[in-house]
Amino acid sequence: MLSVIRHACRGSVGHVAPMCAARWAQVGSEEVVSSMRTMKLREGVNASFGMSRGSGLCMRGFSSLPEPADPELAEIHETRNFAIIAHVDHGKTTMLDKLMTQCNEAVSEERAMDSNDLERERGITIQSKYTSFKWKGLTLNAVDTPGHADFGGEVERVLSMVDGCLLLVDALEGPLAQTKFVVSKALARGLKPLLVLNKIDRPSVTEERCIEVEQNLFDLFVKLDATDEQLDFTTLYASAREGIAATSWDKAQDLLKRKAGGEVLVDGMADLLDAVVESVPPPKGNAKDEFRMLVTMIERDAFMGRLLTGRITSGSIKVGDRVKALTCEGGEARDKDVEGRITKIFSRHGMARFILEDAKVGDIVSIAGLPSATVSDTICALTVDTPLPASPIDPPTIKMTFGVNDSPLAGREGTQLTGSKLGDRLKAEAESNVSISLQAAAVSGRKASGDAYEVQGRGELQLGVLIETMRREGFEMSVSPPAVVYQEGEDGKKKEPIEEVMIQVEERDVGGIIEQMSSRKGELLDMAPAAGEGGRTKLIFECPSRGLIGYDSQFATTTSGSGIMTRSFLRYDTMKGPLDNIRKGSMISMALGPCTGYSLMALEPRGTLFVEHNTEVYPGMIIGEHSKASDIELNPCKEKKLSNVRNKGSEEQVRLTPPRKMTLEDAIGYVASDEIIEVTPSTVRLRKRILDATARKRTGKD
């Protein structure tokens, strides 16, 4: 069988032969596909059927000839627009740093594109950003994207700006949950990924492991209905940390040895940049047509106001031109009655922002002058009446209610306290973040008002980042526990979001993880040894989103911090039934004032405390977790009676166990349905939704 395929797939060396493999796989010849993969991965044969790569010709019956090109659409050969996509922590931002360094751009610090304070603290990319640099006379516009599933909306919206993408995959971990998500979005937009196997400097990474990862990715591409052209991807081997990339494993290892020997590599990333120029097609557009640009990102400038970022689809623009904004609602074009004059045009080059006088089709720029335009709007000339199509975004799966802080301690720390300021801030966030939706919400059975808003997003982390950002801006608010966003199926049954969960743990923790996931209605799909050393096991589950709320902290405790869990939205499906009771009862304060060590020492045997000596509490505030399933009301402010008579216990010392400090992420995952989180610039408190004990009991009876 191999000899037959070798005869059919004569051509240049170094590329994949996926065209025939994909086609024969569709007609059910598994033997042919298996043989093809073996030859592809071990011998590196190019399946061009005797044709040179990129000739546009193919064997009859395998692909049709390309359609005639529009004569008005010209290629802008001096520009390449590409995005870097990957699973979280697979090295996107570090790779972009090294690409800029190779192009002689000044990079002041590591992971320079992560300019947000929260991004630096958490070590992840939260917002998409773009920059550009020069390579061999060409302008390369690069977009750095988040890798966490909760920020997938950032990836979906920026793919409309680019013509190709770098797919980074950890050579040891292989494709994970978010890898499948970003690949599916890129393939759906017709982008041809350029595969980069990163972190090959790790001791456990071998050439055989890289072959296995490449084969897994090929299978994933076929499963996602990739075209023949997309299946013919180019593979490079890289170490972003060391600043090297090569077209072959041997060359990459040679570069690593030279780097380890102290040699300064001046062309470590040259192969990757050349591959970008070759694989990413130049942008196309009609320079003679009217100006059009789809807004994909929004920035705010203290002096110029709102900056709208996007790629110019047609025409050109210069400072002083009059433009307008169009939007598409319900499938119909609508003029937003927003006109303005372009006051500034910016582009990013390296880590700096430059002012331009004009820009042309294919450029990625930021413009100022339209204060009310937003993401997915089309900025265009006054004579244009048809907006550009915006890419659909996956629906949100988690919702939380943000309201005004009405606790007895409200107003002591924050500066943004009113419902109007809260609403304005959330509306601004919903405008710039297309994966977040907002609507007025009812609180405590009252009608919807301007004091509370229901915010829907992709996950706990995304909403947690929003809360953390707002508290640093001086907001005080109350936040409800997260709840899933249900949908109604065609049969009238309620459907809930289902996620794919990939877990890597030590072998000793497998039993406990399976038991915990089962109690959360998770279904085990696969269990296999994980790649690398250490005897780790890889588990794949399908689990309802509501079952995963608050599981991160329990997972970290069970695995002693050594486990890795990744999640990705899969689909909406029929409800899986009620979850098992996971959390215990609460210890609730019944007094107002500072906690005393004397009182807390007596309360310690009742459960785990969240507060310490001198912490301000109020009636209805949760001060700990009860050791039993029921709630209990306690007085943490009781003081020791003083008298002039010495007694036996007068010299007793107060010794308290350090309390369990609740972070914002812990609180979001811990809080129950009848509780809310009080968030201030310096404090996170848990409290009952109804503070009065009598009213809570009456509500419970009802």
N, C-alpha and C positions, 0 to 999 in steps of 0.2 A: 504493500500500500504506500509506503514512504517513497518508493522509487517512482510510482505513478505521479505522486504529488510533486516530487522534485522535478520531473520532466515537465509538468504543467506550469511550474512556478519558477522558471528560469528568469533571472534578472539581476539587478545590482544588489550587492550585499549590504546588510545593516538595517533592513526594515522588515516589517511584518507582512505576512501573507494572509490577511484576514478576510479578503473579499470572497475567495472561494469557500473559506471555512464558514463564514456567516451564511452564505447562500445554501451550502450543503447541509448546514445545521437545521435550516428551516424545513428541509424535506426529510429530516429525520435520520441522516447518516451519521450516527454518533462515532462510528469507527473512523470515518474520514476526518471528522472534527478533531478527535483525539490525536490522530496522526499528524494533522496539520499543526496543532499546538506544539507537539513535540519537535517537529522540524523548525517551526518558527522560533521557538525559544532556545533551542540548542544549536541551530546552525545559522540562524539569522538570515533567512532567505527572503528576498523581496518578490511578492506575487504581483508582478505586472504583466504576466503572460507574454514575455518577450518584448514588452514596451518599456521605454524609459519612464522613470517616476515623474508624475505630473504631466504626462503627455496628453491626458484627457481622453485616450482611447482605451477600450476594454473589449473583452471577449463578448461575442454575441450571446444574449440570454442572461448576462449577469448584471448589466447596467445599461441605462439609456444614455444617449449622447446629451450633452448639456444644452439647455435652451439658449437660443440666441440672446446675447446681452443687449440691454437697453442702450442705444447709442448715446443717449443723453447722460448716462451714468459713467463718469470717469473715475479711474482709480487715482488716489492721492498717494503716489509711490514713496514720498518722503516721510510718511507717517505710519506708525503701527500702534494700534490700541489693544491692550490685552489686560486681563484680570488674573490675579493669583488666587486660586481657590484651593481649599484643603480642609481636612478635619482640624479641630482645635489642637493647638500645640504641635503641629507638624512642621512649623518653621517658616510660615509665609512672610511675616514681618522681618525676620532676620535675613531671609533670602532677598527681600527687596533692598535692605540696607547694603548687602554685598553687591547687588547689581548697580546701585548708585555709586558705590565706591569704585567699582570697575570702570565706570564711565566718568571718573574723575570728579564726582560730586562730593562736596564736603558733608560728611555725616558726623554730627557733633557727639552723638552718644549711641549706645546700643538700642535697637528697636526704636529708632527715631520717629517712625511713623505713628507709634502709639503715644500721641501727645496728650491724651486725656489723663487726668490724675487717677481716675478709677482704672483705666487700662494699665497704667504702670503698677498700681497696687495689686491688681488681680493677675497680671501677666497674660492677659488675653486682649484681642482686638474686639472692640464693641461697635465702632462706627467705621463704615467704609471711607477710604480716603484715596486721593489720586495725586500723582506727581508725574513728572516727565524728565527725561534725560536724553542726551545725544549719544549715538553709537554709529560710527562709520558714516557720518553725515546724515543719518536718519533720526527723526524724533520718535522716541518710544514713550507713549503715555501708558503708565502702569496704574492699576487700581488694586489697593490692598483691601481684602474683604475679611469679615469675621469668620471664625471657624466653629463657633458654638451654635447648636441648633436653635437656641432661643433668639438668635440674631440673624436667622436665615432670611428675613425680609430684606436686610441690607444687601445680601448676595443677589436676591432675585431682581432688585430694582437696578443695580449697577451693570448687570450683564447686557442691558440694552445699549450701553455706551461702547462696548468693545466688540472686536471681530475675532478674538481668539482668547485662549486662557492657558495658564500654566497650572497643571494639576499636580500639587505636591502630595506625596504619600510617604509616610514613614516606612523605610525599607524593612524595619523589623516588625512593626505592628500591622502593616498592610492596610487595606481599605476598611474603614470603620463606618459607623452609622451616618455621620455627617458627610463622609466621602460620597456615599450613595446619593444623598440629597443634592449636593452641589453638582455632581456629575449629571444627574437627571435634569437639572435646570439648564446646565450648559448644553447638553445634547438636544434638549427641546428647542433651544434657540438656534440650533444649527451650528454651534461653535465646535471646532475641532480641537480637543485638548492636546497639549504637549505634556507628556508624562515625565515627571521628575521624581525619581526615587531618592529621597533625602535621608540624611543621617547615616550614610554608609560608613562613617568613621566609628560607629559603635562596634565593640568587639564581637557581638553576637551576629552581626550582619555578614552574610556570605554571598557569593555569586549565586549559589543554588537558592538561597532565600529570595534574592531579587528576582530570579526566574519564576519562583512560585508566586510572588506578589504580582508580577506582570501578568501571569496567567490568570490570577484571580480578578484582576482589573479587566482583562479581555473578556472574561465570562460576564462580568458586571455590565460592560458595554453592550454585549450581545443581549443580555437580559433586558436592558433599557432601550432596546430597538435602535441601536446606533446604526447610522448609514455606513455604506462601504468605505466612504472617505473618512468618516470619523473613526472607524475601526483601524484604519491604517495610520495609527499614531506613532510618533517618534518617542523613544525613551532615552533619557539621560540619567546619569548617576551623579549625585551631588552630596556635598556636606555644606550646608549654609553657614554653619558656625565657623568652619575652616575657610570658607570662601572659595570652594572649588566646585566645578561641574565639568563633566566630560561625556562624550558620546559612547564610550565603552567602559566596561568595568576595569579592564587593565589600565587604561589611561587614568581613570579616576584614582586607582590605588597608587599609581606612580606619582600623581600630584600630591596625594596625602603624604607619601614618604618624603618627597622634596620639602613639603611644608614642615613636617616633623623634624627634618634635618636643619631647619633654620633658614631655608631659602625664602626670599621674598618673591612671591608669585605675582607677576604683573599681568598675567592673562588667565587667572584661575577661573573666571566666569565667562571667558570669551566664547566657549562652545555653546553655552546656554543663550547668550545674546545673539549669536549667529543663528541658532535654531529658532529663536523668536522671530527674527527677520525673515527666515525662510518659511516657517510654518504658519505664522499669523498673516492673513491676507491684508493688503492695504485697504483702508476705508474707501467706500464708493459714495458718490453723491453728485448731484447736478449743481455745479457752481453758478449756473446762469438762472436757476430757479429762485423763487422767493425764499427769504430767510425762514427757517424752521429749526427749533431746538426743543427737545423733550427734557423737562427738568427732572433730574434724578437725585439731587442732593441739595440741601439748604444749609447755609451758614449764616451766622449773625455777626455783623460788624458794628462796633460801637459808634462809628462815624458814618458809614455808608448804609447802614440798615441791613436789609435782607440781601444775601448773595445767592443767586440761583446758578447751580452748576449742572451742566449737561454737555452732550455732544451735538455739534451743529450738523444736522441731517442734510440740509440743502442751503444754497445761497451763501451769503456773507453778511457781516455786520460791522459797523464801526461806531465809535463813540458819537453820540448825538442823534443816532437814528431813532425814529419813533416805532414802537412795537406794541403788541397787545398780547393778552393771555387767552387761550382757548382751553376748554376742558371737555371731557366726554362723560356724560351722566346717563346711565340707563341705555348705553349704546347710541346716544344721540349727541351730536356736537352742540356745545353751548358757549356763546361768547360771555365771558365773565365781566364784561364792561370794565375791564382794567386796561388802561393804556398808560404808556409812560415813555420817557426818553432815556436811552442808555447813557448812564453817567460814567460808568467805569467798566472796563473789561480786564479780567485778570487771567493769568495762567500760572500754574505751578511748575517750577523747574528745580529739581532737587528738593531742598528744604525751604526754599524761598518762594515768595509770591511776586510776580512781575506784572506791571501795568502794560496793557497793549492798546494800540490805537484802533486795531481792527482784527477780525478773525474770519476764517473761511471754513468751508465745508470740511468735515473730518476732524476739526479741532475740538478738544475738550477744554472748556473755558468756564469761568464764573462771571456773571454779569450783575450789575446793580442798576436799579431804576424802577423796578416793579415791586412795590412794598407788599402787595397782597397775593401775588402768585405763589403757588405751592408745588409740592412734588406731584408728578404725573400731569401737570399742566404743560401745554405747548406754547412756547414763546415764539411769536412769528411776526411777519410783516403785517401791516394793517389790511392788506388786500386778501390775505389768506383766510378761508372760512372752514377749513377741514383740519381738525387736530390730528397729531400723530398718535397711533395706537399705543396704549400703555400696557405693559406686561401684567397679566393677572397675578395676584399675590395669594398664597395659601391662607386660609382663614385662621383667625386666632383660636386658641384652644383653652386659654386660662383667663379668668376675669377676677378682678378685685375692685372693691368699692372704696374710693378715697373721699373722706369727709373732713369737715372742720373738727378740730380738737376741742371737745367740750368737757374734758375732765377737770376736777378741782385744781389741778396744777397747770392748767393751760395758760399760755401767755407769759410764762416766766423766762423762757429761753429764746423763742423765735421772734422774727420780725414780720413774717408773712403769715397772717392769722385768719384772714377773712375768706369767705367762700368765693367771692369774686376774683381775688388774686389766685386762689387755688384753681378755679375754672380757667382763667386766662393762661396759666402755666400749662395745664393739661391740654388745652386746645392747641397751644403752640407746639407741644410735643407730638400730638396726633398729626399735625400738618407736616412736620419734618420726618416723621417715622411712619411709613406706610403700613407697617405690620401692627400698629396700635390703633384701635378704634375707641371712640369715646361717646358716652351718652349720659344724660341725667339719670340719677338713681334715687330710689326711695330709701329712707332711713327709719328704722324702728316702726314700720307699718305706716308711716306718713307718706303723702304723695311726693312725687319727685320734685325737688327744689334745686336752687342754685348752690346748696351747701354740700351736696354729695354727687359724685360722678362715678359711673361704672367704667372702668378701664379694662379693655380686653387686649391680650397680648399672646405671645408664643409660649411663654413659660415663666416659672417663678424667678429665674435669674434675670430675665429681661425686665420684669416689673420691679424686682428688687433693686436693680441698677437705677431705674427711674426714681424710686423712693429715696435711695441714697443720694442721688444727685440733687433732688429737691430739698432734702434736709440740710445739705451743705449750702444751699442757697438761702437758708433761713426759714424754711417752711415748718410749721407745726401742723400735724394732721392725724386723723384716725384712719386706719386701714383695716378692712375686713379680711378674713382668711381667704386664701385662693380657692376658687371653685371652677370646675370645668365648664366649657361652653358646649351645651348640647345642641343637637340638630334633630329634626324630625324627618324620618325616612318617607319614601313614597307609600309604604304600607301603614303609615301613621304611628309607627313605633319610634320611641326615643332612641337616638344613637349618640354614642360618646366617642371622643378621640382615643385612638389606640396608638401606642408608640412602640417602636422597636428599640430594645435595650440590649446593648452589648456590654458584658461584664468580664473582666479579667481579674482573677483572685488566686490566692494560694490554694493548694489542694485541700488544706485543712479547713478552709472556710466555705467550701462548695456546699456542704449540707445545710449550713445555716442560711446561706444566701437563697438557696432553692426554697427552703421553708418560708423565709420572709416574703419572697416574691409570690409564692402560692397564696399566702394570706392576703396579698394585695391583688389577687385575681390575675397574676401573671402566669403565662403558659410557656413552658420551656420548649424551644424549637430545636436547639442544637447544643451539644456539649462536646468540646474537643480540646486537646492540648494546645496551649497558646504558643506562639512562636518565641524562640529565644530560650535562654537557660532559666533555671530556677523552679521547674516543676509547676508552673502556673497553668490554670485551666480557663478556657474561654467559654462563656455561656451566652446564649442568645435567647431573649424572651420577647414575647408580645404581651404588653401590659396596658391596662387603661391608664390614662393620664391622672385620673383622680387617685389611683392607687400609688402613684409615685410622688404625690405631694408630701413633702417632709421626709422623704426616705433618705436623702443625702447624708444627713447626720447619723442616722442609724446604720447606714452602709459603712460609713467611715469608722464607726465604733466597732462594728462586727469584724471588719478586716484589719483593724489596728492601723488604719491609714494607708495600707499597702494596696488596696483594691482600686481598679479603674472602671468607671461606669460612664458610658456614653449613651445618649438618647436621641431619637429622631422621630418626628411625626410620621405615621404610616398611613392611616386612613380613619374614617369614621365607621363605626360598626355598632351592632346591637349591644345594649347594656349587658354587662357581665354579672349583674347582681350586687347585693350589698357587700361591703367590705367587713372583715372581722374587726372587732374593737381593738384598736392599736394603742391608744393613749389612756393613761390613768386620769384620776380626778385632779382638781385644783385646790390649792390652799389659798383662801381669799381673805384679804384684810377686812376687818370690820371697824377700823379706827382710822382717824386722820392725824398725821404727825410723823415724827422721825422714829424709826425702829430702834429699839434698845437691845443691847446685848443680853440683858437679863431675860427678856421675853423670848428672844430668838433661841437661847439655849434650851428653853423648855419646849420650843416648837420643833427642834431638830429631829426628835424621834418620830414625828408625824410624817416626814417625807424629805424631799430635796428642796432646799431654799434657793430662791433667785435673788434675794436681797441680803444686805449686810448691815452692820451697825450704822445708825445715823442716816439710813436711806429714807427719803420722804415717801410716805404711802398715803392712800386714801381708801375709803370704803368702796369695795368692789374691785380693787386692784389685786391682781394675782401675784402672790409673793413666793409661790413654790408649787411643786408637784406632790400631790398626796400619794401616800403609799398604797391607797386603795382606789377603787374605781369611782367612788363618790366624791363630790366636792365637800369641803369643810371650811367654815368661817372661823377665823382666829383673830386675836388681838396681838399684833407684833409690837405695840407701843407701850405695853405695860411696864411700869417702873417699879423698882424695889422699894418697899416701904422703909423709910428711915426713922429711927428712934434713938434715944440716948441709952437704950438698954442693949448690952452686948448679948448676942445669942450664938448658938453653936455654928451656924452657917454664915456668919458675918464676914469671915475672912476667905470665903470660897471664891476662887478665881473663875472668870468667864472664859471658856475656851470654845471657839466656834469653828466648825469646818468651813473652809472657803466655799462661798456660794457658787452656784452654776450661773455664769454670766451669759445672758442671752444676746447674741448678735442679731442684726436685722435678718439675716438668712435663717438663723435658728428659729427666730420668732415666726417668720412666715411659714415655716414647715411645721411648727408646733401648735399654733393657735387653733382652737376648736371653733365649731360653727356658731356658738353662742358667745364668742369672745372676739375682741378686736385688739389691734396693735396701736399703741399711742407712740407716735414718732415725733421727736423734737431734734433740734440740731445736735444735742449732746447725749440724749437718753432714748432708750427703747424700752417701753413698759408694756406689759400685758394686762388687760382688764376685761371684766365682763361687759357685754354690750349694754346690759341694764345694770346700773350701779347699785340701785336700792335693793336690798335683800328681800324685802316684802314683795316688791313688784316682780322680782325674779321668780319667787315661789308661786305667785299668782299666775304668771305667764306659763310656768311649767304645768300647773293644773289645767289651764285652758288647752 
